[in-house]
Amino acid sequence: MINGGLSALHACLAETEQVDGVMLGRAAYHDPYLLHRLDRALFEPQRDLLSRGELLRHLQPYAESQLASGVALKHLTRHLLGLFAGQPGGRQYRQILSEQAPRVGSDWSVVENALNAVEVLQGKAA
């Protein structure tokens, strides 16, 4: 197992030829989409990648169950801030989450608003 220093898909894949696994820390936090790309490359190479928006929407049932149990939205969204890093609309996405998620009573609609901002700027579904 190798731990740390990897931040690109090709580097992770190259290491898996020599070790049983790779651990990602900062890279996964700054670019959560890397985890999906790596998962597909290693375990389901025949399947297409989901879009960032599709992945985010798959999180909704879990997020809503956490919100219902009293977890504040800001504790969930802080791990999602990097999802659209380097993508058109990424700044607006982060801004909406950063400003609105900490508000008392924030719900999944904040995430939808952030995702919609990305989709509008990209001119398509994210």
N, C-alpha and C positions, 0 to 999 in steps of 0.2 A: 504494500500500500504506500502510495506517495501522498504527502500532505503539504499543500501550499505551493505558491509560485506559479500556478497554472491559471491562465485566463482566456485561453483560446481553445476552440473545439479541436483543431488539429493537434495541438500540444497534448491535450487530454487523451485523444485517441492514440497518439504515438506512445504515450506512457503505458497505456493498457496492453501494449504488446510485450512489455517487460515486467509489469506488476499486476497484481490481482484487482487493483482498484485505485481510484484517485479521489481525494477529498478536496472539495472546493469550499472556500470561505468567502473572502472578499469578492472574488469573481462572481460567485452565485448571488451575492447581495447586490452588487452593482449591475449585474446583467442576469436576472433570473431566467430569461429566455434561454440562456446557455444550458441550463439544466434540461430543458425540453429537447433541445437539439442534441445534447449528449445522450439522453435516454433513447431517443429514436435511433441515433447512429449505432448505439451498442446493442439494443434489445429489439428494435422493430424497424430495421432499415428499409423494409419494403413499404412502410406506411409513410404517407406525407406528413409534413409538419403541420400542426395546428397553428393558426394565427395567434398573435398575442391576445387579441380580443376574445377569441374562442377559449383560450386557456383561462383568461380572467373570468369569463362567464361560467366556466365549469366550477369555479371557486364559490359561486354565489350560494349554493345550498349550505356549504360548510360555514361560510361567513355569517349567513343569517342564523344558523343554529348557535354560533358563538355570540352573536348580538343578542339573541333571545335569552342566553344564559348570563347576560350582564357584561360581557366583554365589550369594551369601547372600540368603536371602529378604528380609531387611530392606532390601536395596538395591532390590528390586522393590516392596515394599509401601509404602515412604515416598511413592511417587507416587500411591498409592491412598487415602491417609488421608481425603481430602476427598470421596470418592465418595458418601458418605451424609450429608454435611453438611446440617443442617436437616431431616433425615428421622428418623422414629421409629426408635430403635435406633442412631442414628449415633454416639452417645457410646460405647456398648458395643462397636461395631464398631472404632472407633479405639483403644479401650483394649486390646482383644484383640490387634490388630495391633501396637500399640506395645510391649506387654509380651512377646508371644510370638515375634514375627518375629525379634528380635535373638538369640534363643537358638541356640546351635550345633546344627545338624542340623534346624532348623525346615524344614518342607515345606509343600506346598499345603494340608494339612489345617488349618493355622492360618488360612488365608484362608477355608476352608469353615466353620470354627468361628465366625469373625467374621460371615460372611454368614448363618449359621444363627441367630445372636443377633438380627440385624436381622429376619429372617423371622419369628421367634417373636414379637417385639415388635410387628411389623406385622400378625401374624395371617394372613399369606399369603406367597406367593413374592415376593421383593423385585424 
